[in-house]
């Protein structure tokens, strides 16, 4: 029994077995964070392009502006867009346009009970008369 307790063979395997789940969790978390940050940047860009179209083309319809936003969401799942709106209005005597988009980012590992993250981006600009 004493030789069994003092035997160090396989101790590095046991250490690795304890460390592996922690390392895997950290790596998956970093990848999920990267996906979320990439999605946030893509939403910001798409909303900006939509409001830019409304600004440079005052006659652009709501459908044209929203189609421009959808076209800029390259490699994004269209089914995950939960809200996409464009509205024109007047504030303090000036015309403005506002594009709002909400997108659901699903977790990388779908079998874990992690809720999806919903990102929202809104861009507003004054429009020429």
C-alpha positions as CSV (number, residue, x, y, z in Angstrom):
1,X,0.0,0.0,0.0
2,X,2.9,2.4,0.8
3,X,4.4,1.9,-2.7
4,X,1.0,2.7,-4.2
5,X,0.7,6.0,-2.3
6,X,4.2,7.1,-3.1
7,X,4.0,6.2,-6.8
8,X,4.0,9.4,-9.0
9,X,3.3,7.7,-12.3
10,X,0.2,9.2,-14.0
11,X,0.1,12.3,-11.8
12,X,0.5,14.6,-14.8
13,X,-2.5,12.8,-16.4
14,X,-4.7,13.6,-13.4
15,X,-3.5,17.2,-13.4
16,X,-4.4,17.5,-17.1
17,X,-7.8,16.0,-16.4
18,X,-8.5,18.7,-13.9
19,X,-7.2,21.5,-16.1
20,X,-8.8,20.5,-19.4
21,X,-12.4,21.5,-18.6
22,X,-11.3,24.9,-17.4
23,X,-9.1,25.5,-20.5
24,X,-11.9,24.3,-22.8
25,X,-14.4,26.6,-21.1
26,X,-12.1,29.6,-21.4
27,X,-11.4,28.9,-25.1
28,X,-15.1,28.5,-25.9
29,X,-15.9,31.7,-24.0
30,X,-13.3,33.7,-25.9
31,X,-14.6,32.5,-29.2
32,X,-18.2,33.3,-28.2
33,X,-17.1,36.8,-27.1
34,X,-15.3,37.3,-30.5
35,X,-18.5,36.2,-32.4
36,X,-20.5,38.7,-30.3
37,X,-18.1,41.6,-30.9
38,X,-18.0,40.8,-34.6
39,X,-21.7,40.8,-34.8
40,X,-21.9,44.1,-32.9
41,X,-19.5,45.7,-35.4
42,X,-21.5,44.3,-38.4
43,X,-24.7,45.7,-37.0
44,X,-23.1,49.1,-36.4
45,X,-21.8,49.1,-40.0
46,X,-25.1,47.9,-41.5
47,X,-27.2,50.5,-39.6
48,X,-24.7,53.2,-40.7
49,X,-24.9,52.3,-44.3
50,X,-28.7,52.3,-44.2
51,X,-28.8,55.8,-42.7
52,X,-26.2,56.9,-45.1
53,X,-28.4,55.8,-48.0
54,X,-31.3,57.8,-46.5
55,X,-29.1,60.8,-46.2
56,X,-27.6,60.8,-49.7
57,X,-30.8,59.8,-51.4
58,X,-33.7,61.7,-49.7
59,X,-36.2,60.0,-52.0
60,X,-35.2,56.5,-50.8
61,X,-38.1,54.5,-49.6
62,X,-38.3,52.6,-46.3
63,X,-38.0,49.3,-48.3
64,X,-34.8,50.5,-50.1
65,X,-33.2,51.6,-46.8
66,X,-34.0,48.3,-45.1
67,X,-32.8,46.3,-48.1
68,X,-29.5,48.2,-47.9
69,X,-29.2,47.3,-44.2
70,X,-29.9,43.6,-45.0
71,X,-27.4,43.6,-47.9
72,X,-24.7,44.9,-45.6
73,X,-25.2,42.0,-43.1
74,X,-22.9,39.7,-45.0
75,X,-22.6,36.2,-43.5
76,X,-25.2,36.9,-40.9
77,X,-28.3,34.7,-40.5
78,X,-31.4,36.6,-41.7
79,X,-33.6,34.5,-39.3
80,X,-31.7,36.0,-36.3
81,X,-32.8,39.5,-37.1
82,X,-35.5,40.1,-34.5
83,X,-36.3,43.8,-35.4
84,X,-35.4,46.0,-38.3
85,X,-37.0,49.5,-38.6
86,X,-36.5,52.7,-40.4
87,X,-38.4,55.8,-39.6
88,X,-38.4,59.4,-40.7
89,X,-39.5,62.3,-38.4
90,X,-39.0,65.9,-37.5
91,X,-37.3,67.2,-34.4
92,X,-36.9,70.9,-33.7
93,X,-37.8,71.7,-37.3
94,X,-35.2,69.4,-38.8
95,X,-35.9,66.1,-40.6
96,X,-34.2,63.0,-39.3
97,X,-34.0,59.4,-40.1
98,X,-33.4,56.5,-37.7
99,X,-32.4,52.9,-38.4
100,X,-32.8,50.3,-35.6
101,X,-31.8,46.7,-35.8
102,X,-31.9,43.9,-33.2
103,X,-30.1,40.6,-33.8
104,X,-30.0,37.4,-31.7
105,X,-26.6,35.8,-31.3
106,X,-27.0,32.1,-30.5
107,X,-24.5,30.4,-28.3
108,X,-21.7,28.4,-29.9
109,X,-22.5,25.2,-28.0
110,X,-26.2,24.7,-28.4
111,X,-26.7,21.9,-25.9
112,X,-25.7,24.0,-22.9
113,X,-28.4,26.0,-21.2
114,X,-27.0,29.4,-22.2
115,X,-29.5,32.0,-23.4
116,X,-28.9,33.8,-26.6
117,X,-27.6,37.3,-26.5
118,X,-29.7,40.1,-28.2
119,X,-27.7,43.0,-29.6
120,X,-29.4,46.3,-30.6
121,X,-28.0,49.1,-32.7
122,X,-29.6,52.4,-33.6
123,X,-28.3,55.1,-35.9
124,X,-29.9,58.5,-36.3
125,X,-28.9,61.3,-38.6
126,X,-30.4,64.6,-39.8
127,X,-31.6,64.4,-43.4
128,X,-31.4,67.1,-46.0
129,X,-34.6,68.8,-47.0
